[in-house]
Amino acid sequence: MFNKKNRYPGYTSNNNIQLLRSGKPYFDTLLHIIQTARYSIHLQVYIFTDDDTGKTVAQALMDAAKRGVAVYFMPDGYASQDLSNKFIQTLTDAGVHFRFFEPLLKSEHFYFGRRMHHKVTVVDGFYSLVAGINIGNRYNDMPNQPAWMDWGLYAEGEVSLQLYKTCLQLWSKANQLVKKPMHEIVTKSFNDTCQVRVRRNDWVKRYNQISRSYIDMIRTASSHVTIMSSYFIPGWFIRQRLAKAAKRGVQIKLILTGISDVKIAKSAECYIYRWFHKNNIEIYEYNAGVLHSKLATQDGRFVTIGSYNVNNISAYASVELNLDIADTAFAKATEKQLDTIIKNDCIQITPEVYNKRYGFIKRSLQYLSYLTVRVLINISTFYFKQG
């Protein structure tokens, strides 16, 4: 375990962490830290939906504001644009500080520029959640409707202070002096700690850290890499790194969704399957529901988790946030969970399965989907609301 001292650049060492699955485990934890907040809450999320789950979280935020907690709530201005003025007014009347994350350019007819795709909650500068999980019923366990498959990381300690400062920075408008809310920061020492660091992608700020984490993870792997990802359409550079790793004997497993909420993206993803097969990369499709995960592990010693999809939208267009964890015990436990999911909930897509499933016409449509998605990514920040 990497828990004795800060052995890697950018890592904090005094942290306690827990992997959370989407649905009840995640939202119970989210509500708990909001309800126990003493000083401040920052909640920044891509999609916030005014449904049962959204209303429950909103009520917890309003209750916190009424008891004197400084609450700062920022959803993305594109993905959460359906929030009504009445809903927002109810929040602000209760004392919640609210504003949308806005793009570079926007009108009634177009939306251009970066989108805030990350999902992060920080309470009192000490408790935090980083995830690929938005706020809405589809990400929660509802009656007769299990949550979309995703992960979040709960953290206590130094990394939460880094996240607190990140949220403060994003809340404050660019090039405008504002009074940044500061307060007493909760501190605590842990007997069993682990190395965790914040990683960001934001083309405006010239951050490309998460992409670098993925590249370094693949480049330095000696045994195995498992990537669980929705909307998995890696660019040329990461594909070449995957191919080189597989060629030197690294076992690479991709856990992808078999049921997608963005059909054209899934079709484009399937077009690359034959390339994966050619390069000895294993493909597993998750079929127990919609897979919305953004998580990867390496060699039983490293995990990265957060909002980053392995495609050029996350790499070059959106504001993304991940946490990297360098901890052997955590990484091995995470890999064990992924192996169980592969065994119980996935179908391996071998070349034989692929050829049987997709004939010439379907493969041609996949190619057209791939070209279409590539063009859309190149000319905009992608009009599909991938979460």
C-alpha positions as a Markdown table, in Angstrom:
| # | Residue | x | y | z |
|---|---|---|---|---|
| 1 | Met | 0.0 | 0.0 | 0.0 |
| 2 | Phe | 1.1 | 3.6 | -0.7 |
| 3 | Asn | 0.2 | 4.9 | 2.7 |
| 4 | Lys | 3.4 | 5.9 | 4.5 |
| 5 | Lys | 4.3 | 9.1 | 2.8 |
| 6 | Asn | 3.5 | 11.1 | -0.3 |
| 7 | Arg | 5.4 | 9.1 | -2.9 |
| 8 | Tyr | 3.9 | 10.5 | -6.1 |
| 9 | Pro | 3.6 | 14.1 | -7.5 |
| 10 | Gly | 0.2 | 15.7 | -6.8 |
| 11 | Tyr | -1.0 | 13.0 | -4.4 |
| 12 | Thr | -2.3 | 13.7 | -0.9 |
| 13 | Ser | -1.8 | 11.0 | 1.7 |
| 14 | Asn | -4.1 | 11.7 | 4.6 |
| 15 | Asn | -7.3 | 10.3 | 3.1 |
| 16 | Asn | -9.9 | 7.7 | 3.9 |
| 17 | Ile | -11.9 | 6.5 | 0.8 |
| 18 | Gln | -14.8 | 4.2 | -0.1 |
| 19 | Leu | -16.0 | 3.0 | -3.5 |
| 20 | Leu | -19.8 | 3.5 | -3.9 |
| 21 | Arg | -22.0 | 2.0 | -6.5 |
| 22 | Ser | -24.8 | 4.1 | -8.1 |
| 23 | Gly | -28.2 | 4.0 | -6.7 |
| 24 | Lys | -29.0 | 3.8 | -3.0 |
| 25 | Pro | -25.4 | 3.5 | -1.7 |
| 26 | Tyr | -24.4 | 6.7 | -3.5 |
| 27 | Phe | -27.5 | 8.8 | -2.8 |
| 28 | Asp | -27.7 | 7.7 | 0.9 |
| 29 | Thr | -24.1 | 8.9 | 1.3 |
| 30 | Leu | -24.8 | 12.1 | -0.6 |
| 31 | Leu | -27.8 | 12.9 | 1.6 |
| 32 | His | -25.9 | 12.0 | 4.8 |
| 33 | Ile | -23.0 | 14.4 | 4.2 |
| 34 | Ile | -25.4 | 17.2 | 3.2 |
| 35 | Gln | -27.5 | 16.7 | 6.3 |
| 36 | Thr | -24.4 | 16.7 | 8.6 |
| 37 | Ala | -22.8 | 19.8 | 7.0 |
| 38 | Arg | -21.7 | 22.5 | 9.4 |
| 39 | Tyr | -20.1 | 25.2 | 7.2 |
| 40 | Ser | -20.4 | 24.8 | 3.5 |
| 41 | Ile | -21.6 | 22.6 | 0.6 |
| 42 | His | -20.5 | 22.8 | -3.0 |
| 43 | Leu | -22.5 | 20.7 | -5.4 |
| 44 | Gln | -21.5 | 20.8 | -9.1 |
| 45 | Val | -23.2 | 18.4 | -11.5 |
| 46 | Tyr | -23.8 | 18.0 | -15.2 |
| 47 | Ile | -27.4 | 16.8 | -15.1 |
| 48 | Phe | -29.8 | 17.8 | -12.3 |
| 49 | Thr | -33.4 | 16.6 | -12.9 |
| 50 | Asp | -36.4 | 17.9 | -11.1 |
| 51 | Asp | -37.8 | 14.5 | -10.4 |
| 52 | Asp | -38.2 | 12.5 | -7.1 |
| 53 | Thr | -34.4 | 12.1 | -6.6 |
| 54 | Gly | -33.7 | 15.7 | -7.6 |
| 55 | Lys | -36.4 | 17.1 | -5.3 |
| 56 | Thr | -35.0 | 15.0 | -2.4 |
| 57 | Val | -31.5 | 16.3 | -2.9 |
| 58 | Ala | -32.8 | 19.9 | -3.4 |
| 59 | Gln | -34.7 | 19.7 | -0.2 |
| 60 | Ala | -31.6 | 18.6 | 1.7 |
| 61 | Leu | -29.7 | 21.6 | 0.2 |
| 62 | Met | -32.5 | 24.0 | 1.3 |
| 63 | Asp | -32.6 | 22.5 | 4.8 |
| 64 | Ala | -28.8 | 23.0 | 5.1 |
| 65 | Ala | -29.1 | 26.6 | 4.0 |
| 66 | Lys | -31.8 | 27.3 | 6.5 |
| 67 | Arg | -29.6 | 26.1 | 9.3 |
| 68 | Gly | -26.9 | 28.5 | 8.3 |
| 69 | Val | -24.7 | 26.4 | 6.0 |
| 70 | Ala | -23.3 | 28.2 | 3.0 |
| 71 | Val | -24.7 | 26.2 | 0.0 |
| 72 | Tyr | -23.3 | 26.7 | -3.5 |
| 73 | Phe | -25.2 | 24.7 | -6.2 |
| 74 | Met | -24.0 | 24.8 | -9.8 |
| 75 | Pro | -25.5 | 22.6 | -12.5 |
| 76 | Asp | -24.4 | 22.7 | -16.2 |
| 77 | Gly | -26.3 | 25.3 | -18.2 |
| 78 | Tyr | -26.8 | 22.9 | -21.2 |
| 79 | Ala | -27.6 | 19.6 | -19.6 |
| 80 | Ser | -29.7 | 21.0 | -16.8 |
| 81 | Gln | -31.5 | 23.7 | -18.8 |
| 82 | Asp | -34.9 | 22.1 | -18.2 |
| 83 | Leu | -34.9 | 23.2 | -14.6 |
| 84 | Ser | -37.8 | 25.5 | -14.2 |
| 85 | Asn | -37.6 | 29.1 | -12.9 |
| 86 | Lys | -40.0 | 28.1 | -10.2 |
| 87 | Phe | -37.7 | 25.3 | -9.0 |
| 88 | Ile | -34.7 | 27.6 | -9.0 |
| 89 | Gln | -36.6 | 30.4 | -7.2 |
| 90 | Thr | -37.6 | 28.0 | -4.5 |
| 91 | Leu | -33.9 | 27.1 | -3.9 |
| 92 | Thr | -32.8 | 30.7 | -3.8 |
| 93 | Asp | -35.6 | 31.8 | -1.5 |
| 94 | Ala | -34.4 | 29.1 | 0.9 |
| 95 | Gly | -30.9 | 30.6 | 0.8 |
| 96 | Val | -29.2 | 28.4 | -1.7 |
| 97 | His | -26.6 | 30.2 | -3.9 |
| 98 | Phe | -27.5 | 29.1 | -7.4 |
| 99 | Arg | -26.0 | 29.7 | -10.8 |
| 100 | Phe | -25.6 | 27.7 | -14.0 |
| 101 | Phe | -22.3 | 26.9 | -15.5 |
| 102 | Glu | -22.4 | 28.9 | -18.8 |
| 103 | Pro | -20.7 | 28.1 | -22.1 |
| 104 | Leu | -18.5 | 30.5 | -24.1 |
| 105 | Leu | -21.3 | 31.3 | -26.6 |
| 106 | Lys | -25.0 | 30.6 | -26.4 |
| 107 | Ser | -28.2 | 31.7 | -28.1 |
| 108 | Glu | -31.6 | 30.2 | -28.8 |
| 109 | His | -30.2 | 28.4 | -31.8 |
| 110 | Phe | -26.8 | 27.1 | -30.7 |
| 111 | Tyr | -24.6 | 26.2 | -27.7 |
| 112 | Phe | -20.9 | 26.3 | -28.2 |
| 113 | Gly | -18.0 | 25.9 | -25.8 |
| 114 | Arg | -17.1 | 23.9 | -22.8 |
| 115 | Arg | -19.6 | 22.1 | -20.7 |
| 116 | Met | -19.2 | 21.3 | -17.0 |
| 117 | His | -19.4 | 17.5 | -17.2 |
| 118 | His | -18.0 | 16.7 | -13.7 |
| 119 | Lys | -20.0 | 15.6 | -10.7 |
| 120 | Val | -18.6 | 16.6 | -7.4 |
| 121 | Thr | -19.9 | 17.4 | -3.9 |
| 122 | Val | -17.7 | 18.8 | -1.1 |
| 123 | Val | -18.9 | 19.4 | 2.4 |
| 124 | Asp | -16.9 | 21.5 | 5.0 |
| 125 | Gly | -13.8 | 21.1 | 2.9 |
| 126 | Phe | -13.3 | 17.6 | 4.4 |
| 127 | Tyr | -16.0 | 15.2 | 3.0 |
| 128 | Ser | -16.4 | 14.7 | -0.7 |
| 129 | Leu | -18.0 | 12.7 | -3.5 |
| 130 | Val | -16.6 | 12.4 | -7.0 |
| 131 | Ala | -18.5 | 10.4 | -9.5 |
| 132 | Gly | -19.9 | 9.8 | -12.9 |
| 133 | Ile | -23.3 | 9.9 | -11.4 |
| 134 | Asn | -25.8 | 12.7 | -12.1 |
| 135 | Ile | -28.7 | 13.7 | -9.9 |
| 136 | Gly | -31.9 | 12.1 | -11.2 |
| 137 | Asn | -34.1 | 9.0 | -11.0 |
| 138 | Arg | -32.2 | 7.1 | -13.7 |
| 139 | Tyr | -29.1 | 7.1 | -11.5 |
| 140 | Asn | -31.0 | 6.1 | -8.4 |
| 141 | Asp | -32.7 | 2.8 | -7.4 |
| 142 | Met | -36.4 | 3.4 | -7.9 |
| 143 | Pro | -39.3 | 1.0 | -7.6 |
| 144 | Asn | -39.0 | -1.6 | -10.4 |
| 145 | Gln | -36.2 | 0.5 | -11.9 |
| 146 | Pro | -32.6 | -0.2 | -10.8 |
| 147 | Ala | -30.1 | 2.6 | -11.2 |
| 148 | Trp | -27.8 | 2.9 | -14.3 |
| 149 | Met | -24.5 | 1.2 | -13.5 |
| 150 | Asp | -22.0 | 3.7 | -12.3 |
| 151 | Trp | -19.5 | 4.5 | -9.5 |
| 152 | Gly | -18.6 | 7.2 | -7.1 |
| 153 | Leu | -15.8 | 7.7 | -4.7 |
| 154 | Tyr | -16.4 | 9.0 | -1.2 |
| 155 | Ala | -13.4 | 10.6 | 0.4 |
| 156 | Glu | -12.5 | 12.2 | 3.7 |
| 157 | Gly | -9.3 | 14.1 | 4.2 |
| 158 | Glu | -6.7 | 16.1 | 2.3 |
| 159 | Val | -8.1 | 15.4 | -1.1 |
| 160 | Ser | -11.4 | 17.0 | -0.2 |
| 161 | Leu | -9.6 | 20.2 | 0.6 |
| 162 | Gln | -8.2 | 20.2 | -2.9 |
| 163 | Leu | -11.7 | 19.6 | -4.3 |
| 164 | Tyr | -13.0 | 22.4 | -2.1 |
| 165 | Lys | -10.5 | 24.8 | -3.6 |
| 166 | Thr | -11.4 | 23.6 | -7.1 |
| 167 | Cys | -15.1 | 24.2 | -6.6 |
| 168 | Leu | -14.4 | 27.7 | -5.2 |
| 169 | Gln | -12.3 | 28.5 | -8.3 |
| 170 | Leu | -15.0 | 27.3 | -10.7 |
| 171 | Trp | -17.8 | 29.1 | -8.7 |
| 172 | Ser | -16.0 | 32.4 | -9.0 |
| 173 | Lys | -16.5 | 34.0 | -12.4 |
| 174 | Ala | -13.4 | 34.3 | -14.6 |
| 175 | Asn | -11.5 | 37.6 | -14.4 |
| 176 | Gln | -13.9 | 38.9 | -11.8 |
| 177 | Leu | -12.9 | 39.6 | -8.2 |
| 178 | Val | -15.4 | 38.0 | -5.8 |
| 179 | Lys | -15.4 | 37.4 | -2.1 |
| 180 | Lys | -14.6 | 33.7 | -1.9 |
| 181 | Pro | -16.3 | 32.0 | 1.1 |
| 182 | Met | -13.8 | 30.6 | 3.4 |
| 183 | His | -14.3 | 28.9 | 6.8 |
| 184 | Glu | -12.8 | 26.6 | 9.3 |
| 185 | Ile | -11.7 | 23.4 | 7.7 |
| 186 | Val | -12.3 | 20.1 | 9.5 |
| 187 | Thr | -9.2 | 18.1 | 10.0 |
| 188 | Lys | -8.5 | 14.6 | 11.1 |
| 189 | Ser | -5.7 | 12.0 | 10.9 |
| 190 | Phe | -6.3 | 8.5 | 9.8 |
| 191 | Asn | -4.5 | 5.3 | 10.8 |
| 192 | Asp | -5.0 | 3.7 | 7.4 |
| 193 | Thr | -4.6 | 6.3 | 4.7 |
| 194 | Cys | -4.1 | 6.2 | 0.9 |
| 195 | Gln | -2.7 | 8.2 | -1.9 |
| 196 | Val | -5.4 | 10.2 | -3.8 |
| 197 | Arg | -5.0 | 13.1 | -6.2 |
| 198 | Val | -7.4 | 15.4 | -8.2 |
| 199 | Arg | -7.2 | 15.2 | -12.0 |
| 200 | Arg | -8.9 | 17.7 | -14.3 |
| 201 | Asn | -9.5 | 18.2 | -18.0 |
| 202 | Asp | -10.5 | 21.7 | -19.2 |
| 203 | Trp | -9.3 | 23.0 | -22.5 |
| 204 | Val | -9.9 | 26.6 | -21.5 |
| 205 | Lys | -7.6 | 26.3 | -18.5 |
| 206 | Arg | -5.2 | 24.0 | -20.5 |
| 207 | Tyr | -5.7 | 21.1 | -18.1 |
| 208 | Asn | -5.2 | 17.7 | -19.7 |
| 209 | Gln | -4.5 | 15.7 | -16.6 |
| 210 | Ile | -7.1 | 12.9 | -16.8 |
| 211 | Ser | -6.1 | 12.1 | -20.4 |
| 212 | Arg | -2.5 | 11.9 | -19.2 |
| 213 | Ser | -3.5 | 9.6 | -16.3 |
| 214 | Tyr | -5.1 | 7.2 | -18.8 |
| 215 | Ile | -2.1 | 7.4 | -21.1 |
| 216 | Asp | 0.4 | 6.8 | -18.3 |
| 217 | Met | -1.8 | 4.0 | -16.9 |
| 218 | Ile | -1.7 | 2.1 | -20.2 |
| 219 | Arg | 1.9 | 2.9 | -21.0 |
| 220 | Thr | 3.3 | 1.7 | -17.6 |
| 221 | Ala | 1.0 | -1.3 | -17.2 |
| 222 | Ser | 3.0 | -4.6 | -16.7 |
| 223 | Ser | 0.2 | -7.1 | -16.2 |
| 224 | His | -3.4 | -6.0 | -16.8 |
| 225 | Val | -5.7 | -3.0 | -17.3 |
| 226 | Thr | -9.5 | -3.0 | -17.0 |
| 227 | Ile | -11.5 | -0.1 | -18.3 |
| 228 | Met | -15.2 | 0.2 | -17.6 |
| 229 | Ser | -16.6 | 3.0 | -19.8 |
| 230 | Ser | -19.7 | 4.3 | -21.4 |
| 231 | Tyr | -19.5 | 6.1 | -24.8 |
| 232 | Phe | -16.1 | 4.4 | -25.4 |
| 233 | Ile | -14.7 | 5.9 | -28.6 |
| 234 | Pro | -11.0 | 6.5 | -27.8 |
| 235 | Gly | -8.9 | 8.8 | -30.0 |
| 236 | Trp | -6.0 | 7.6 | -32.1 |
| 237 | Phe | -3.4 | 8.2 | -29.5 |
| 238 | Ile | -5.0 | 6.1 | -26.7 |
| 239 | Arg | -5.8 | 3.4 | -29.2 |
| 240 | Gln | -2.2 | 3.1 | -30.2 |
| 241 | Arg | -1.2 | 3.0 | -26.5 |
| 242 | Leu | -3.7 | 0.2 | -26.0 |
| 243 | Ala | -2.3 | -1.7 | -29.0 |
| 244 | Lys | 1.3 | -1.4 | -27.8 |
| 245 | Ala | 0.4 | -2.5 | -24.3 |
| 246 | Ala | -1.5 | -5.6 | -25.6 |
| 247 | Lys | 1.5 | -6.4 | -27.9 |
| 248 | Arg | 3.9 | -6.5 | -25.0 |
| 249 | Gly | 1.6 | -9.0 | -23.1 |
| 250 | Val | -0.7 | -6.7 | -21.0 |
| 251 | Gln | -4.2 | -8.2 | -20.7 |
| 252 | Ile | -6.7 | -5.5 | -21.5 |
| 253 | Lys | -10.3 | -5.9 | -20.7 |
| 254 | Leu | -13.0 | -3.4 | -21.8 |
| 255 | Ile | -16.4 | -3.4 | -20.0 |
| 256 | Leu | -18.8 | -1.6 | -22.3 |
| 257 | Thr | -22.5 | -1.1 | -22.3 |
| 258 | Gly | -24.7 | -3.5 | -24.2 |
| 259 | Ile | -27.7 | -1.2 | -23.6 |
| 260 | Ser | -27.0 | 2.5 | -24.5 |
| 261 | Asp | -29.0 | 5.7 | -24.0 |
| 262 | Val | -27.2 | 7.2 | -27.1 |
| 263 | Lys | -27.8 | 4.7 | -29.9 |
| 264 | Ile | -25.5 | 6.4 | -32.5 |
| 265 | Ala | -22.7 | 6.5 | -30.0 |
| 266 | Lys | -23.1 | 2.8 | -29.3 |
| 267 | Ser | -23.1 | 2.0 | -33.0 |
| 268 | Ala | -20.0 | 4.1 | -33.5 |
| 269 | Glu | -18.4 | 2.2 | -30.6 |
| 270 | Cys | -19.2 | -1.2 | -32.2 |
| 271 | Tyr | -17.4 | -0.1 | -35.3 |
| 272 | Ile | -14.1 | -0.2 | -33.4 |
| 273 | Tyr | -14.7 | -3.7 | -32.0 |
| 274 | Arg | -12.9 | -5.4 | -34.9 |
| 275 | Trp | -9.9 | -3.2 | -34.3 |
| 276 | Phe | -9.9 | -4.3 | -30.6 |
| 277 | His | -10.1 | -7.9 | -31.7 |
| 278 | Lys | -7.2 | -7.5 | -34.1 |
| 279 | Asn | -5.1 | -6.1 | -31.3 |
| 280 | Asn | -6.0 | -8.9 | -28.8 |
| 281 | Ile | -8.1 | -6.6 | -26.5 |
| 282 | Glu | -11.0 | -8.3 | -24.7 |
| 283 | Ile | -14.5 | -6.8 | -25.0 |
| 284 | Tyr | -17.3 | -7.5 | -22.5 |
| 285 | Glu | -20.8 | -6.0 | -22.8 |
| 286 | Tyr | -22.7 | -5.2 | -19.6 |
| 287 | Asn | -26.3 | -6.3 | -20.1 |
| 288 | Ala | -27.9 | -5.9 | -16.7 |
| 289 | Gly | -29.0 | -2.4 | -17.5 |
| 290 | Val | -27.5 | 0.8 | -18.9 |
| 291 | Leu | -23.8 | 1.2 | -18.1 |
| 292 | His | -22.8 | 4.7 | -17.4 |
| 293 | Ser | -19.5 | 4.1 | -15.6 |
| 294 | Lys | -16.1 | 5.9 | -16.0 |
| 295 | Leu | -13.6 | 3.8 | -14.1 |
| 296 | Ala | -10.3 | 2.1 | -14.9 |
| 297 | Thr | -7.8 | -0.1 | -12.9 |
| 298 | Gln | -4.2 | -1.1 | -13.5 |
| 299 | Asp | -2.1 | -4.0 | -12.2 |
| 300 | Gly | -3.9 | -4.2 | -8.8 |
| 301 | Arg | -2.3 | -0.9 | -7.7 |
| 302 | Phe | -4.0 | 2.0 | -9.4 |
| 303 | Val | -7.6 | 3.2 | -10.0 |
| 304 | Thr | -9.0 | 6.3 | -11.7 |
| 305 | Ile | -12.6 | 7.2 | -11.3 |
| 306 | Gly | -14.9 | 10.2 | -12.1 |
| 307 | Ser | -16.7 | 11.9 | -15.0 |
| 308 | Tyr | -14.2 | 11.2 | -17.8 |
| 309 | Asn | -15.5 | 9.2 | -20.8 |
| 310 | Val | -12.7 | 7.8 | -23.0 |
| 311 | Asn | -13.5 | 9.8 | -26.1 |
| 312 | Asn | -12.5 | 13.1 | -27.6 |
| 313 | Ile | -15.4 | 15.0 | -26.0 |
| 314 | Ser | -14.0 | 14.4 | -22.6 |
| 315 | Ala | -10.4 | 14.8 | -23.8 |
| 316 | Tyr | -10.9 | 18.1 | -25.6 |
| 317 | Ala | -14.2 | 19.7 | -25.0 |
| 318 | Ser | -15.7 | 19.2 | -21.5 |
| 319 | Val | -14.7 | 20.2 | -18.0 |
| 320 | Glu | -14.0 | 16.8 | -16.4 |
| 321 | Leu | -12.8 | 15.7 | -12.9 |
| 322 | Asn | -11.4 | 12.4 | -11.8 |
| 323 | Leu | -9.7 | 11.1 | -8.7 |
| 324 | Asp | -6.6 | 8.9 | -9.1 |
| 325 | Ile | -6.0 | 6.4 | -6.3 |
| 326 | Ala | -2.6 | 4.7 | -5.8 |
| 327 | Asp | -3.4 | 2.1 | -3.2 |
| 328 | Thr | -2.9 | -1.6 | -3.6 |
| 329 | Ala | -5.7 | -2.8 | -1.2 |
| 330 | Phe | -8.3 | -0.4 | -2.8 |
| 331 | Ala | -7.2 | -1.3 | -6.4 |
| 332 | Lys | -7.4 | -5.1 | -5.7 |
| 333 | Ala | -10.8 | -4.7 | -4.1 |
| 334 | Thr | -12.1 | -2.7 | -7.1 |
| 335 | Glu | -10.7 | -5.2 | -9.6 |
| 336 | Lys | -12.5 | -8.0 | -7.7 |
| 337 | Gln | -15.8 | -6.2 | -8.0 |
| 338 | Leu | -15.2 | -5.7 | -11.8 |
| 339 | Asp | -14.3 | -9.4 | -12.2 |
| 340 | Thr | -17.6 | -10.3 | -10.5 |
| 341 | Ile | -19.5 | -8.0 | -12.8 |
| 342 | Ile | -17.8 | -9.5 | -15.8 |
| 343 | Lys | -18.7 | -13.0 | -14.6 |
| 344 | Asn | -22.3 | -12.4 | -13.6 |
| 345 | Asp | -23.6 | -9.5 | -15.8 |
| 346 | Cys | -21.5 | -9.4 | -19.0 |
| 347 | Ile | -21.2 | -11.3 | -22.3 |
| 348 | Gln | -17.8 | -11.5 | -23.9 |
| 349 | Ile | -17.9 | -10.2 | -27.5 |
| 350 | Thr | -15.5 | -12.5 | -29.3 |
| 351 | Pro | -14.8 | -12.2 | -33.1 |
| 352 | Glu | -17.2 | -15.1 | -33.5 |
| 353 | Val | -20.0 | -13.4 | -31.5 |
| 354 | Tyr | -19.4 | -10.1 | -33.4 |
| 355 | Asn | -19.6 | -11.7 | -36.8 |
| 356 | Lys | -22.7 | -13.6 | -36.0 |
| 357 | Arg | -24.4 | -10.6 | -34.6 |
| 358 | Tyr | -23.5 | -8.0 | -37.2 |
| 359 | Gly | -23.7 | -8.6 | -40.9 |
| 360 | Phe | -22.5 | -6.4 | -43.8 |
| 361 | Ile | -25.4 | -3.9 | -43.6 |
| 362 | Lys | -25.1 | -3.5 | -39.8 |
| 363 | Arg | -21.3 | -3.0 | -40.1 |
| 364 | Ser | -21.8 | -0.4 | -42.8 |
| 365 | Leu | -24.2 | 1.5 | -40.5 |
| 366 | Gln | -21.7 | 1.3 | -37.7 |
| 367 | Tyr | -19.1 | 2.8 | -40.0 |
| 368 | Leu | -21.5 | 5.7 | -40.9 |
| 369 | Ser | -22.3 | 6.2 | -37.2 |
| 370 | Tyr | -18.5 | 6.4 | -36.5 |
| 371 | Leu | -17.9 | 9.0 | -39.2 |
| 372 | Thr | -20.9 | 11.0 | -38.1 |
| 373 | Val | -19.9 | 11.0 | -34.4 |
| 374 | Arg | -16.3 | 12.0 | -35.4 |
| 375 | Val | -17.6 | 14.9 | -37.5 |
| 376 | Leu | -19.9 | 16.1 | -34.7 |
| 377 | Ile | -17.1 | 16.0 | -32.2 |
| 378 | Asn | -14.9 | 18.0 | -34.4 |
| 379 | Ile | -17.3 | 20.8 | -35.1 |
| 380 | Ser | -18.9 | 21.2 | -31.7 |
| 381 | Thr | -19.0 | 19.9 | -28.1 |
| 382 | Phe | -21.3 | 17.1 | -29.3 |
| 383 | Tyr | -25.0 | 17.8 | -29.3 |
| 384 | Phe | -25.9 | 14.4 | -27.7 |
| 385 | Lys | -26.5 | 14.7 | -24.0 |
| 386 | Gln | -24.0 | 12.1 | -23.0 |
| 387 | Gly | -23.8 | 12.0 | -19.2 |
